[in-house]
Amino acid sequence: MAGTIEIVLNEHLSGLLRAKRAEWSKPGTVRCENTGVLEASGLRPDIVVAHDPKFPVAIETELAPASTVEADAKSRVGQKYKPTGGTIYSAIALKLPDKYRKLSGAEIAAAFAVETQFSYCILYGENQAETQRWPEAGFVVGTLDDLAFAISTARASPHLIEEASALLQQGATVLASLLEAGTPSHPGMAEKFANCLKQDANIQSFRMAATIIINAFVFQEKLAGGVGELSSVSSIYEFDSTPGKLEVIAAWQQILEINYWPIFGIASDLLRFIPGEVWKSFIDEALRTADQLVSLNLGGNPDLIGTVFQKLISDRRFLATFYTAPSSAALLSRLVIPQLPRTVEEALPEGVGNLRIADFACGTGSLLSAAYGEVRRVVEQNGYDSAAVHKCLMEEAIVGCDVVPSATHITASQLSSAHPEAQYNHTKILTLPFGVGTGGAVSLGAVDLLEKQGALSTIAISASQAGASGEKIVDPWLTVGGASVHDQDFDFVLMNPPFTRLTGGGGKTKQTTRPLFAAFGTTTTDQEQMSKRAGKLTSDTVYHANAGAGSLFAEIAHRKIKYGGRVGLILQLAAFSGASWEACRKLWGKAYKDIIMLSIARGRPKETAFSADTGTPEAMIVMTRGAPDDRLTSVSLLRRPTSILEGAEVANEILRLRASGVLSRLEDGPLGGTPIYLGDEKVGEAITAPKPESGTWSLFRIKDHSVAQTAFHLTLGKLWLPGMLAADVISLSICQMKKVGKAGPYHLDVSGSTTSGGAPRGPFKIARTRSPQSVSYPILAAHDEKRERTLVIDGDSEGLVRTSPDPIVREKISARLENIWNQRSSIHIATDLQFNSNALVAAVTSREAVGGRAWPSVVLHDKLHTNVISLWLNSTFGILSYWWIANKGQAGRGSVTTSRLESLAILDPTSLASEQLASADVFFDGIKASKLMDVHELAVDPVRAQIDDFIINLLVSGDARVTVRQALQTLRNKLAEEPSICGGRRVGEPDEGSDEEEEFSGVDEAVDA
């Protein structure tokens, strides 16, 4: 930028930035219009912020249209910054609104302070030739506070973080191999490491130990040469070339006498177990890795430490915990904590001590670290030094619980890293007991927080608390409260709880009968005792065994959040639609307001998770405890945010749109959702809708919300397709399936072998058959995608009637046989429809048959309606109706439980004249043998197009047919591109199977039993 006005603007901007962070107010941290500060001659950066001396951030500003500002910023990347000796890896190009040409003096500062149209992008890289741009195109628009946050997070490029992560992993792997090589001569060593970490004795424990030790060395270097007591802390570079074990332990003991037990206490214990013969190789590699990380200055970065630690934590299969990606943590925490409670903010900085923030399944602390960052942001935006509130945040405000000792160690370590020089005495980061202890005391981790106060004497009530100078045993109820102690005490609760289910999946075997309680090698007997106790604690709660531990932690969050407090949860995507989550949704609907539900509209399961390293589709829900309102907001992102800055900026945009009142409504015509942009990139859509009183919350994982708006209006009897004007809307006679029929028997009532009422629950044993026309009791039991291509198919199985020598049992079987056989039908509807490999929503059997697990029957009041209902359900209209109520939690798959089939929206056949029903029969007979393509190929399926055209001709007359046909093709194209339908599979692409983790998929099992 050149010219007097530009220099004046930069001076005002740099002055305001100095006031935004206490550390930026230090002399020389923020420099403006200085010549000679870059090694390259002739370059004068507009502003440089060097809050991290090794990673100064350059800011180039220019008044709109700012045609050269990006090139100027790019020219700063890779330059050496002489005042600190650091390298500029990040440069910000900032466009200022044109109005500032006409302002001067105090007017500029006043306008900057309230400006909402700062436009900026960030260039990352090690040199100008290889830079990454964020956002990829266009400019992010925000306030001065947003700009300050971008500066504070932009110092290190994503490339450097990836490099550091690789270095840490590589170093930990080498160290683990050295330890493993020493086990033959020291057979008890592995057990010592495992006991210290409360993990299994395997290579994972060695890697975890190595990572903790490397982290301690990096943290030591951060403390070295500090002020006060820290002035005596030695640098890692002061060690001998190969320091002895006692020398390192002595150095760490000196630090422990000051503080920092979460980092150095466990690391010192681990060092003691290292055999002498591998010590030299081990310590040389550990210090070499630490030196590399120190040179990058990223040792405390949550992108780095948390990612690696989480990969090393044992028992993730049973605990089903996954590391929350830092970008996701930033997104959730900004939505939950956009600001502090008024009473806290008005009393800053001391008011921070009155805050209560909790994560009762904290894992490695990603969410708590992000929440800490949000509090820090608000404190600093108000002009206070966040270091001054570190002690009360650590000691009073932040509560974290987990059952994995190494996880709580990492959480305390990450939180300590925010201000390593600031000392504290204790934390509320607790390792809760889990399992059956001595004397038979049963402990369930955070589940024990559901206990009533009067029963505390009957259970183990001690927990390990991570303190600054050591670990001690505390009463968790004095810290976080049981059901009658300190309930509803928290301002903010953020959690990404375990997914493990008690029923099926999650590692269930003969030895592991209850996966929810199988961590840490609990025996089958222990699991039974824990399950029995959990049953008592979870009665009269929203917990459901098929929903898994997520629903249990939803109850804990509800118990602990205060009126007016905010909750943010990362759960299985099935939480929005699964039948086993119904109680949770009802609770949220009745006890919360300002609900925001978030999901990711991608095809492949691994792309739909907010956690790292999982193939389980996930969702976020953010809400405020209080008098419920009647609406909710749904956000479908097109991808997971890629960085902490991006996660926070997406949250900012969501909050801005909600505050503006311009969000699209589900009740609007099929115009789509309100787009969410990062620069010029559309990253999602948002829409607001009436809050359902019961049933599915259908607005999730939707790429194009005009499809949802079309489905919504169709259920109301309005044919309003994308591209149709309001004047073109056509009224239809639409009803729910229950008006014309009822769902047939539940599959366990057909063939369940367990005893119920003194006899087998189901009268049949099911056997596959190749002669469906000759069996006595035909059954349509399972999917066969090759066979299910035509509207009419044969049954695939026969029912073999059970027998018993007991006449009473035989009589009961006979009665059940009569009941089931009387519910046979010709029409059956899929309960689990794989949109990208199945062709039929409804199948008509050539003989009346009983429906099985995959194809429950529908018993119609009038069998003359069979053909027209089949045509409707297999048309685009029927596919849309099915998709709308389905659990879309899995890739390319929709699941509708038997009981919910009756809520399916269909054309009301009772509204049709006899001539119309007759024409439907004629058309059905003519097309019933034609082969349909997969549902996701509906846009190019000629047979489905014929069915659609018949439905249009049946219901629409005159010139309106042309309009509807054109609009319907648009709808077909949109549906075919919906990730929940195509599952990432293109038309004609072979089915390569799913990468989904079925054990944690959240599919409802036996929910109607």
N, C-alpha and C positions, 0 to 999 in steps of 0.2 A: 504494500500500500504506500502510495506517495502523496504528498500534499499536507498542508498545515492542518486541515480539518481532520484528516485521518490520524495524524499524530495525536491530536487532542482527544479524539475518540478512544484511542488505545490507552492513553494515560488515565482517562476516566474508567475504562473497563478494567485495567490492571488494578486500579485502586479499589474498585468494588470486589474484585476477586480476592485481594488480600484480606478483606473482611469476611470472606466466606469460610475460611478455615483458619484456625488458630496457628497452625504450622506454616500457613502461607503468609502470615503477617511478619514472620521473621525476616530480618534484613537480607536482601539478595535472593530470596526464594522466588519472588515474582519480579521479573525485570521487563522493562518496556523500552522499545526503540533504542536498544544498546548496540553500538557498533563494536566490531572486533571481538564479539563473544563466540563466534564460530571460527573454526580453523580455516575454512574456505574463505578466501578473500572476497570482498564485495557483497557478502550476504549480511543483511541486518534483519533478524527476526522481529516481528511486531511485538510479540509477547512470549516470554518463556517462563514456565512454571516448573521449578526444580524442587518440589517437595521431596522427591527421591533423587538424591544427587546423581545416582548412576543412570537414572532414566528421566531426564528432563523432557517436558512436553512443550513443543512449539505451537504457537497459535498465530495464524495469519488471518488478518481481517481485511475486509473490503466492502465498500458500499455497493448495494445492488445496482446493476445486475451482476457485479463481481465476476467478470469473465475470466480473470487470471488468478483468482484466489486459490483455486485448487492446485494449479501449477506451482504457485509460490510455496504452498504448504508441502507439496511433494519434494521440492528442492531442498527442504530442511531435513528430510529423512536420511539417516545415516551420518549426519554431521556430528562432529565432536563439539561439545559445549565446554569451552575453556574454563568458565568460572568454577565448575565442579568436576571436570574431567570425564563427565558422563557422555553417553551417546544418545542422540535423539532417535528413538525407534517409533515414536508416535508424533504426528503433526496434525493439528486441527485446522481445517479451512472454515472460516466463519464469515457468513454473509450477513451484513447489517442492513436493516430496512432503509430504504432511500430517504425516509423522513429525517434522518439524522443530518442530512446536508444542511437543513434549515435551523438546527438547534445549536445552542452554544452554552458554555459554562455550566451552571447548576442545572439547566434544563436537560442536559445530556445525562448527568448522573441520575436525576429523578426518573427520566424515561427508561434508562437501562434497568433500574431497580424493578420496574413493573413490566418490562418487555416480555411478550409471549411469542415473538416471531424471530428469535435468533435462529438462523439456519446454519447447520454445520454438518460436516462429514469428517471422518478420521482416516488418515493414511498411515498404515502400519508397515514396517519393513526394516531390514538391515541396511538397505541402500535404495537409491531412487529407482534403480532398474527393476527391482522386485518388490513392489508394494502391494499390500492388500487394502481395499477400500471398504469402509463401513459408513453407511449402508452401501450395498453394491451399486446403487444408482440413486441419484437425487440427494436431498439433504433432509436431515432430521430437524424438526422445528420444536423449539422449547423455550424455557425461561432461563434466567441467569442461574438459578439453582440447578436446572438440568444441565447447563453447560459446565458448571462447577463439578457436578457428579461425573460427567463424561471425562473431564480432565483428570479427576482423581482415580478413575479406573483405567485410563488409557495408557498409563506409563509403559506397560509391558505388552509387546505384541503377542497375539495368539501363537505365533511360531515359537517364541521364546518359552511360553508355558508348555507347549508340546515337547520342546527340547528338554526342559527341566524334568518333566514327567518321565521321559524316556531315560534320562540320566539316573533318576532316583530308582526307577524300576530295575535298571541294569545293575546298579550298585547293590541293591538289596538282593538281587538274584545271585550275584557273585558271592556275596557274604553268606547267603543261605547255603550255597554249595560248599563253601569252606567248612561251615558248621556241620553239615551232613557228612562230609568226609571224615570228621573227627569222631563220629558216633561209634564206630566199631571199637575204638580204644577207650571210649567213655560212654558206655551203654546207658548210664543214668542221665546224661546231659539233656537228651530230648525231653525226658519227663520233667526235668527242672524248668526248662523253657515253657513247656505246655502248662505246668501248674502255675507259673508266674502270670501267664497270659490268659489262663482259664480256657485253653483250647486243646485240641487233640495234638498228640505228639507226632508231628509230620513236618514236611517241608514248608507248609504254610506258616507254621509257628516260627520257623527259622526266618522266613521272609519278613514276618511281622516284627520280630525282634530286631532284625537288621534295619528295618525302616525306622523304628523307634530310636535306635541308636544314632542313625544318620541325622534324624530330625533334631536330636539333642545337640549334636555338634553344631548344626546350623544355628540353632537357637542360642547356643553359647556365644557364637560369634556376633549375634545381634545384640547380646547383652554386654559384650566386652567393651571396657573403657567408658561405661556409662557414668552417670552422675551419682553422687552420694555413695551408698554402699556398693553400687555396681562398678565403681571405679577400680575396685580390687579384682574384678572378674578378668581372668586371663583370656587372651585370644587363642584360638586353636593353632595359630601360627607360632605361638610361644612354646608349644610342646617340642620335645626332642624329635629328631627325625622319625624315630619309632618309639613313641612314649610307652612306658610300661603300664600295666593295668592299674597298679596302685596310684600312679601319677594322674591318670585320667579320673579315677574315682575320687581322688583327693580334690581335683579341680571342681568336680561336680558337687562334692560335699560342701565346698566353700559356697557354691551358688545356693545349695539347699538351705544353708544356714541363713541366707537372706530370704529366699522364697522359691517359687517355681517347682514345687514338688510334682505336679502333673507331668512335667516334661522330664525332669532329671531323676525323680525317685525310682520309677520303674526302669528307666534306662540304666541306672547304676546297678540295680539288682540283676539285670540281664547281663551286664558286663562281667559280673562275678562268675557266671556259669561258663564263660568261654575258656576252653582248654588252653594250656600254655603253648602247646606245639602249633596251634593255628593262630595264636594271638598276633604275631608279627604280620602275617598276611592279612588277617582280618582288620587290624587297626589301620594298616596302610591303605587298604581299599576304602574303609569307612571315611578316613580323613580326605582321601583323594576325591571321593564323591561329594563330601561336604564342601570341599574347596570349590568344586565346579558349581555347586548350587549357590554358594555364597557369591561367586563371581557374577551369577545371574540375578542375585538379590531376590529370589522368589521363594525362599524357604518357607515362609508363612502363608503363601498364596493358597486359598482353598481349592483352586483349580488343580493344584498339584498334590498337596498332602492328602486331602480327603479321597481323591480318586484312587490313589495307590493303596492307602490303608483299607479302603472298603473291599478292594479285590483280595485282600489278605485275611479278612475276617472269616473264621470258620463258621460252620453251621448255618450258612445262608439258605440252604435248601429247606431246613426245618423252620428257621426264623423268617424266611422269605423276605428278608430286608434287602433293599437295594439302595445304593448310594444315590442321593438326590443330586442331579447335575447342578453345578453352581448357577448356571443360567436359569434353571427352573426354580431354584431356591430364591434367586433375585426376583423373578416374576411373582412368585407367591408372596414373598415377604413385603414387596412394595404394595401389592393389592391389599394385604392384611394391615399393614402399618403405613398408610400414606401420610399419616400425621399421628402425633401422640395425643392421649386424652387431654382435654382442655385444662383440667386441674393440674396435670403434670407439666404441660407446656408453659402455663402461666407461672409456675414455680421453678423454672429452670435456673441453674443446673441442679439444685438440690432435689427438685421434684422427681428426678429420675429414680431416686431411691424408693419412690412409692409405686413404681411400675412393677407389674408381674407378667412375665413372659414365660411360656412353658412349651416344651416338647417332651411328651411322656414316652416317646419311642425315638430318642434323639440320634441313634446310630453314631455316625462320625461327626455329627454336629453341623451339617450343611445348613439346615434351616435356622438353627440358633445363631450361627455365625452371620447368616444373612439378616436375621432379625436384629442382631447387635448392630450390623451396618446401617440399618434403617434408623435406629435410635441415634446412632452416631451422626448420621446425616442431618437429622432434625436438630440435634443439639448444636452442631456446627453452623447450620443455616441461621440459627438464632444468635450466632456470634459468640458461642462459648467453646472452650477447649474440651474436646471429648475425653482427653486424658484425665481430666478432673472428675469424670463420672465413671471411669473404668472400675474403680474399687466397688462402688455401690452396685454397679451392673453385675459384677462377678459374684459379689457376696449376697445380694438381696434380690435383684430384679429377675435374673435368669435362672430357670429351673429346667434341668434336663435329666431324664431317666432312661436307663437301658439295662438289659440283663447281660450284655457282653462287656466284660471289664475293659478290654482293649478299646472298645468304642467310646466309652465314657472318658478314658484317658485322652483319646484324640480330641474329643469335644472340648475338654478343659484346655488342652494344648492350643487348639485353634483359637479359642476365645482369648487366651492369654496373649496370643501373638498380636492382637489388635494394638496393644500398648505394652510391649514387653518390659519397659522400664517402670511401669506403674505396678505397685505391689498391692497384694490383698491377702487376707488371712484364711479364707475358706471359700468354697463355692457351694452351690446347690445342684451340682452335677452328681447324680447318685447311680451307683451300680446296685440295682435291686436284686434281692435273692430270688432264685428260680430253681425249683425242684423240691425234693423231699429231704429235709435235713435230719440231723440227729434228734432223736426223740419223736420222730414222725411229723415234725412241723412241715406243713405244705405251703410253699411259696410260689406265686404265679407272676412275679414281676409287677408290672404296672396294673395288672388285673386286680391285684390286692387293693388298689385304691378305690375299688367299688365297695370295700368292706364297710360295714356299719361300725360306728365308734364303739359300741358296747361289746363287740366281738373281738376287739383287737387283742385281748389277752389270749385268745385261742390260736393265734398264728405267729409265725416269725415276723417280727416287726423291725428288724435291723437292716440297714443298708450301708454300703461303703460310700463315703463321701470324699470326693476329690478336693483336697485342700491345697493351700499354697505351700505348706511346709510338711505335709504328710497326709496319709489317708487315715480316716477315723470312722468308727461305727456310729451311725446316727439313727434316730427314729424317723422314718420317712414321713410319718403322719404329721410330725411337727414341721416338716418342710413343705409338703405338698397337700397334706390333708386326706383323710378318708372321706366317706360319704357324708359324715356329720362334722368334719373338722376342716375348716378353711375351704369348704366347697364354694363355688362361684366366686373365687377370689382373684381370678386372672383376667388381665386386660386383653392379652393376646395368647392364643394357643395355635401353634403350627405343628403339623405332624405329617410324616410319610410312614404310616404304620405298616407292620408286617401284613402279608397277604394270606398266610397259611390258613387252610380250612381244616376243620375237624373231620369233614365227610369227604373222602376221596381226594386224590391228587396230593400234592405237597409231600410226597415221599411215603405215602401210606403203604405198609407191608404187614405181614403177619407179626413181625417183631416190632413194627412201629404202628401201633393200632390207632394212635391219636397224634398225628403229626404236629398239631398245635403245641403239644407239650413234649416234643421229642428232642429238643436241643440239649446239648451237653451230656449226651449219652444216658438220658433217663431210661430206666427199665420199663418194661411193659406194666409192671405193678405200680411203679411211680406214676406213669402216665394215667393209669386208671384213677389213682387217688387225686391227681391234679385235675383230671376231667370232672370228677365228682364234685370237688370243691368249686371249680369254675361254674358248674351247673347251678350251684346255689347262689353264687355271686351275680350271675348273669340273668337269673330269672327276673322277669318284669323289667327287662331292658330291651334295647333295639338289636341286641346281638342275635345273629342267626348263624348256625353252624355252616350252612352252605355259602354264606357271604364271607365267612372267615374272620380273621382277627381284625380286619379293617373296620367291620361293624362294631366290634367290641371297643376299639379305640374311639370310634365316633361317639359312643356312649360316655367314655371317660372325658372327652373334650367337652361334651354337653354338661357333664356334672361340674366341671371345673371353671368354665367361662362365666364371668360376671354379666349381669344385665348391662347391655351396652358394649360388651366386649366383642372382639372379632376373632373368628375361627377360620383357619385355612388348612385344608386337608388335601393330601394326594392319595387317591384311592384307585381301586380297580375301576375301569370304565363301566363295568357292570353295575356300579353303584347308582347310575342314573336310570337303569332300566331293568335290572335283574329282579325277579320276583322275591328273592330272599333279602333284598335290600329295601323292600317296601316299608318296613317299620322305620328305617332311617329316613327315608324321604318324607314320610308323614311327620316325623319329629322336626325335620328341618322346615317343613312347610308351616307347622303350627308355632314354632318357637323362635323363628329367625326372620330377619328382613334383609333387604339389600343383597340378595343372593346372586352371586356370579358363578356360573358353572363354565369350566373350560375343558376343552379336549383338543386333540390334534387330528385333523382330517387328512390322514395319510393311509396308504394301502397296506404296507407291510407292518406287522406288529411292532417290530423294533423301532419303527419310526413314530409310533403313537404313544411312546412312554415319556414321562417327565423324569423318570429315574434313569440313571445310566446302567448299562449292562443288563437289561432285562428285555424280554420279548413279550411282556404283558402289557396290553393297552391300558392306559391310565387316564385319570381325570383329576381335575382340581375343583374344589368347591370352596368359595369364600363367602362368609356371611356374618351378620351382626346379630347377637342375641338381643331380642326385644319383641315388642308387639309386632306380629307378622303383617307384612303388606301382601298384596295380591298379585305381584308380578315378580319375575326373575329375569336375569340377563344371561344369555348364553353366548359364549365366545368359542368359535372353532378356528384354531390356528392352522395354517397350512404347513407348518414345520415347527419343531422345537427351537426356541431361541438358542443362538450359538455362543453367547457370551454373557457375562454378568451385566454389562452395559446394555446389551440388547434385551435381556429379560426385563430389566428395570424400565427401559424405554417402551416396550410393549405394554407393560402395566400402566405406565403414564398415559399412553394413548387410550387404553381402555377406560381409565378413570376420567380422562378428558371427555370422551364421547358420552359416558354416562352423565357427567355433569352438564353437558351441553343440551341434553334433552332431544337430540336428533337421531337417536337410535331407531332403526327400522323395527316395525312391530310384526309379530306373526300374523296378526289380523289384517295387515295391509294386503294389498294384492301381491301377486308373485313377482315382486320387484327385487328380491334378494336382500341380504343383510347389509348393514353398514360396513363398508370396507375399512380395514385397519392397515395403515401403511407405515413402513419404515423407509423414509425417502420415497422413491418411486416404486418400491417393491410392495406389492400387496402380500401381507403376511397372515391375513385372516379376515373373518367377518364376525360382526356382533349383531345380536337381535334381542329384543325383549318380548316376553310372552306372558300370558296368564299363568300363574303358578298352579299346576295340577293339584287337585285335592287328593287324588289317589292314582295308582297305576304308574305307567312309564313317564319319565321325563324325557321326551323324545328328541329334544333339541341338543344333539351332541354329535360330534364327528361328522359335520355336514359341510361340504365344500361350498355348495351353492344353496343358500337358504331360500331361493325361489322355489326349490323342490319342496321344502318343508311347508312353505306358505300354500303351495298347491295342495299338498296332502291335508293340511288343516282345513282348507275350505271344502275339500271333497268330503270330509267327514261331516261337514255342515250341510251337505246337499248342494254345493255350488261347484260347477265346473268352470274353474278360473285358471287357465293354463298360462305358462310364461308367454308373454307377447300379446295376450288378449287384453283389451281395454275393459274397464268396468262395465261399459255399456254392452259388452259382448258376453257377459257372464250368463251361463245357462243353469237353471234350477234342475236338480235331479232328485229322484226319490231314493235316498240312501238310508240304510238302516244298519244296525249291528246284527251280526250273525245270530245272536240269541233270539231275535224276533222270529226267525224262520226255522230255527232248529236248536239243538243243544249238543255240546261236546260229548262224544262217546266216552267209554270207560278209560280210566287212567291205565297206563300199560302194566303197572304192578298189580292192578285188579284183574288183569287178563292172565298174566303168567307169573306173578310173584310167588316165590317158593316158600317164603317165610310163613310161619304159622300165625294166623290171625283168627281169633274167635274159635279156636279148637280145630282149625282145618287150614290147609294151604290157602294163602290169600287169593291166588289166581287158580281157576279151575283147569287151565291148560298148561301143558308143556309145549313149547313152540319148536317145530322142526321145519327146516327148509324143504321145499318140494319142487320137483320138476314137472309135476302133473297137477297144476292148480285147479283144473276143471273137474277133477275126480275126487278131490278131498272132501271130507264131510264138513269140516269147519275151516274155511279159508281165512287166512290172516294176511294183511299187508303190514309187514313188520319193520323192514329196513330199507335204506336207500340203495339204489343201484343206478348210478348216473347213466350208464349205457342203456339200460332198459327203460328208464323213465324219460322217454323222449316224446311220447304221444299222450294225448289227453286220456285215453283209455288204456289201462294196463291190467295184467292179471295179479292176483295175490302171489306172494312169494313164499308163503309158509302155510303150514296147517297146524291146527290146534289139536294136540293129543290130550284127551281128557284124563285127568289124574285119577288114580284108583287108590283104595285103602281097604284093608281088611276090617276096619272098624265101621259098622253100619251107620253110626252117628256122623262120622266124618264123611262117609259116602253121601249121606243125605245133604250135608252142608255143601259139598262139592256140586251136587246136582242142582241145588238151589242157585248157587253162584253161576253155574253153567247157563241156566235158564236166563238169569239176569243179563249176563254178558252177551249171549247169543241174540237176545231180543234187541240189543243195541247195534247189531250189524247194520252196515250201510254201504251204499255204492260210492259215496263221496268221502274223500279223506284229505286232510290238510297237513302239510309238512310242519313239524315243530322246529326242526333245525334245517333251515334252507341255506345251502351253500350257493349263494348267488352266482359265484363264478365257476361253478361246475355242475349245478343242477338246473333242470329246465322247467320243472313244474312247481307251482305253488299248491295246486290242488290236483289230485288224481281221482279218476273215476275207475272203479274196478269192474271188470266184465261180469263178475258175480258179486253179490253183496258179501262183504267181508267184515271181520273185526279189525279195527285199527291197532297197530302196535306202537312201539316206542317212537319210531320216526314218522308214522302216518296215523295219528289218531283219527277215528271216524267222526263224522258229524251226522247226527240223526235228524233228518229234516222232517218238519211237520207235514210237508207235502212233497212226495218224491218227484212230482212233475217239475219241481224247481231245480232238480239236479243239474241238468245240462246248462242252463243259463247261469247258474252260480259258478260252475266250472269255467265257463267262458269268461266271466267277469274276473275271477281270481287269477286266471292265467293271461289276462290282458295287461297292458301297461298300467291301467287303473288299479287292478287287483294287486299287482306287484308294489305299486306305490302305497296302497293301503296296508299291505303286510309289512313293508319296510318301516312305515311310520310307527307301528306299535311294537316292532321287534326289538329285542336286546341286540344291539349292533356292536357288541363289545369285541367281537372277533373279526379277523380279516375276511372280507367277502362273505360274511355269514350273518344270517338273522335267525334268532331263536324266539319262539313264542310258546309259552307253556300251554298245556291242554286247557286249563281253566280260562286263559286269556284269549283263546281262539274265539270265544263267544263275543268279544268286543271288536272283532274285525269288521271294518266298514265294507259293506257290499251293496250292490244294486238291489233295491227292494223288489223281489220278484212278485210280491203280492200287488204291486202297483202296475204290473204289466197286463195287458189284455191277453185273452186266450190266443189271438192271432200272433201276438208278439212271442209268446211262449212257444207256439208251434213253429214259427220261423227260426227260433233259437234251436229247436230240436233238429230241424232240417239242416241248418248250418253245421251244427255239432256233428251230425252223422257224416257230413261231407268232409270234415277236416280232422276227425278224431284219430285217423291213422297217420296224419302228416307229422313229420319230425320237427320238434322245436329245438332251437339252439339254447345254450346256457342263458340264464336270466341276464347276466351282465352284457350279453350280446344283443339285447333287445332292440337296439337302434338299427341293426342290420339284419334282423331275423324276419324273413318274408312271411313265415307262417304266423308269427306273433302279430305282424302288421295286418294280416287278414282278419285275425280275431279283433284287433283294435278297430279296424274299419267296420266290422259287423256291429260292434258295440256303438260306434258313432252313428251308424245308420239306424240303429234301434232306438236311440235316445235323442238324436238331433235331427232337425228337419231343415230343408231349404238351403239357402246360401250359407247358413251358419256352419254347415258341414265342412266347407272349404277352410274357413277360419280355424275350426277345431282341428282338422287334419294337419294343417301347417304347424299349429301350436303344439300338437301332440308329438310331432317329430322332434321339436325342440326339447320337449320334456324327456323323450327317450334318450336323446343325446346327453342331457344333463344327468339323468339317472345312471347311464352307462359310465359316466366319469366320477360318480360318487365313490370315494375310497371304501366305504362300508359295503358297497356292492361289487365293485371290480376287484377289491383287495390287492390292487397293484398289478392285476393281470389284464393285459390288453386283449382285444378281440382276436381270436385265432391262436393265441399264445397257449402252449401246453401247460397243464397244471403241474407245477413243480412241488406242490405241497406247501405247507405253512411252516414258518419258523417260530410260530407262537409257542409259548411255554404253557402247555395244556394244564399242567398241575396248578397253575396260578391264574387261569384264564377267567375265573369268576363265573363260569357257566353254572346256572342253577341246576342242581341235581335233586331229583325227587322232591321238588318244592311243593308238589300237590299231594304228596303222600299222606 
